[in-house]
């Protein structure tokens, strides 16, 4: 029995920082399993402050009543992130909020809530409690109710917020008035805004939000929400958001807009955020102002022709930001299906500073004309992805690749290093020979 006790206590013999490092690699469920090994392990884990920094209801976990017996271990400042979702009802969310307020969790950095309802009077208690530390919020609800919170209210209550992702319903777009809520209001920290509604059919006015967020760098919108209002976007961005670097416009059928700006990383509301450096997130809120820039990344995904006038969307945005755009990601049918739109796009004589081009044509109407447009002045092109462009020809592709190579030979710019062709029948041995001949430093070729 003595040998067994010594074996169980080996963990406590390790320096505290080594114990902490070991614990940080374990999920919440794994940590609770370790608590059942012996009283020594249980004590070490429950007294470890990071055990409580991320509280979640994922995997059918219950914050309340599951954590009520452990209140003595949970100090309010330990809790940095909350993720609430799943099949929990509204009464349970009320109980969770009461629990967090009772603990005085005034150091929350991230909050994610997915529920049928997100009642304003309830969530505002969390927002006000951590108003000086909250930097990232994700809210999603799908039921119309006048008691639900709206994005303008979140901005008013969170002056240090840098990232806001909102998916919800406007119970009555005539009575909801963000212009009044945000009148004479300037949020000096927000850099990332993604807004999506289920119940606003084409009439969402983004103006109040852009007027209130002069430091914005990333904007994500649902094309179904702005069907009748998108034409004002270029002038609004120029007037109110001079630092905006990326604009993503995505339809419901393409998965919605939220999270599209950070596709390479796991969404923050999923496990495991225990290793997140919350101190760095807080320091970022006090970063120095950067000089104004102009839009560099444009993504428009509209698969199923569900935006009236959408054939004009791409040309208008390209014309407005022609000299600054570097990344160009387009997917859909209506974007290219009407010849007038394609002709207008071609007349732009390219966007001269593009480095990355992704075009996914679902109409089958894109042909060599688009290649000619891209080619003109694209001496900085580094990465090209073409998918589904079935009307492109072998000759058109060869001319395009040869002309791009000639342009880049006479400049100090990086050469085209990555090409990806999908569903293009014109990819022949002659096209591949052209690539081998013209691009000696090609790093990636996918077809």
URNOR-V572090 format. One record per pair of residues at least 4 apart in sequence whose ideal C-beta (glycine too) atoms are under 6 Angstrom apart, sorted by the first residue. I is the first residue (numbers start at 1). GAP is how many residues later the second one is. Records with the same first field share a line. If there is no record, write none. Layout:
I: GAP ; GAP
This chain:
8: 30 ; 32
9: 31
11: 30
12: 28
14: 4 ; 5
23: 25
24: 250 ; 251
26: 4 ; 5
27: 244 ; 245
31: 14
34: 7 ; 11
35: 7 ; 10
37: 4
43: 4
45: 6
46: 27
49: 29
50: 224
52: 22 ; 26 ; 27
53: 25 ; 27 ; 221
54: 27 ; 219 ; 220
55: 8 ; 27
56: 27
57: 4 ; 27 ; 28 ; 29 ; 31
62: 4
63: 4 ; 33
64: 31 ; 32 ; 35
70: 4
74: 29
76: 27 ; 28 ; 29 ; 30
77: 30
79: 26
80: 29 ; 198
81: 29 ; 192
82: 29
83: 29 ; 186
84: 29
85: 29
88: 4
90: 27
93: 22
97: 25 ; 28
100: 5
101: 24
106: 23 ; 24
107: 26
108: 22 ; 26
109: 24 ; 26 ; 169 ; 172
110: 26 ; 158
111: 26
112: 26 ; 157
113: 5 ; 26
114: 26
115: 26
116: 27
117: 24 ; 26 ; 28 ; 31
118: 5 ; 21 ; 23 ; 30 ; 31
119: 28
120: 4 ; 29
123: 26
124: 4 ; 33
127: 30 ; 31
130: 4
131: 27
134: 24 ; 27
135: 27 ; 146 ; 150
136: 27
137: 27
138: 27 ; 131
139: 27
140: 27
141: 7 ; 27
144: 25 ; 27
145: 26
146: 25
149: 4
151: 15 ; 44
152: 26 ; 29 ; 30
154: 4
155: 32
160: 29 ; 125
161: 29
162: 27 ; 29
163: 29
164: 29
165: 29 ; 93
166: 29
167: 29 ; 91
169: 29 ; 30
170: 6 ; 27 ; 29 ; 30
173: 27
178: 4 ; 30
179: 29
182: 26 ; 30
185: 27
187: 25 ; 26
189: 96
190: 23
191: 24 ; 26
192: 26
193: 23 ; 26
194: 26 ; 63 ; 64
196: 26 ; 60 ; 61 ; 62
197: 28
200: 4 ; 25
202: 25 ; 26
203: 25
204: 21 ; 22
205: 24
206: 4
207: 29
210: 26 ; 30 ; 31
211: 29
215: 28
216: 25 ; 28
217: 26 ; 28
218: 28 ; 43
219: 28
220: 28 ; 37 ; 40 ; 41
221: 5 ; 28
222: 35
223: 26 ; 28 ; 79 ; 84
224: 27 ; 28
226: 4
227: 80 ; 81
232: 4
234: 86
236: 4
237: 4 ; 7
242: 50
243: 49 ; 50
244: 51
245: 48 ; 51
246: 51
247: 48 ; 51
248: 9 ; 12 ; 13 ; 51
249: 51
250: 4 ; 7 ; 10 ; 51
251: 51 ; 55
253: 50 ; 51
254: 47 ; 49
259: 8
266: 4
294: 30
295: 26 ; 29
296: 28 ; 30
297: 30
298: 19 ; 27 ; 30
299: 30
300: 30
301: 30
302: 5 ; 8 ; 30
303: 29
305: 28 ; 29
310: 24
311: 23 ; 27 ; 30
312: 4
314: 21
315: 29 ; 30
318: 4 ; 30 ; 33
321: 4
322: 29
325: 26
326: 27 ; 29
327: 29
328: 26 ; 29
329: 29
330: 5 ; 29
331: 29
332: 30
333: 4 ; 29 ; 30
336: 6 ; 25 ; 27 ; 29 ; 30
337: 26 ; 28
339: 4
346: 23 ; 27
349: 27
350: 23 ; 24 ; 26 ; 27 ; 28
352: 25
353: 27
354: 24 ; 27
355: 25 ; 27
356: 27
357: 27
358: 27
359: 27
360: 27 ; 28
361: 5 ; 27 ; 28
364: 26
366: 4 ; 23
367: 24 ; 25
368: 24 ; 25 ; 28
371: 25 ; 29
374: 4
375: 25 ; 28 ; 29
379: 28 ; 29 ; 32 ; 34
380: 33
381: 35
382: 32 ; 35
383: 35
384: 35
385: 35
386: 35
387: 35 ; 36
388: 35
389: 35
392: 4 ; 5 ; 32 ; 34
393: 33
394: 32 ; 34
397: 29 ; 34
398: 33 ; 36
401: 33
404: 12
405: 33
408: 5 ; 7
415: 26
417: 26
418: 26
419: 26
420: 26
421: 6 ; 26
427: 4 ; 20
434: 4
435: 4
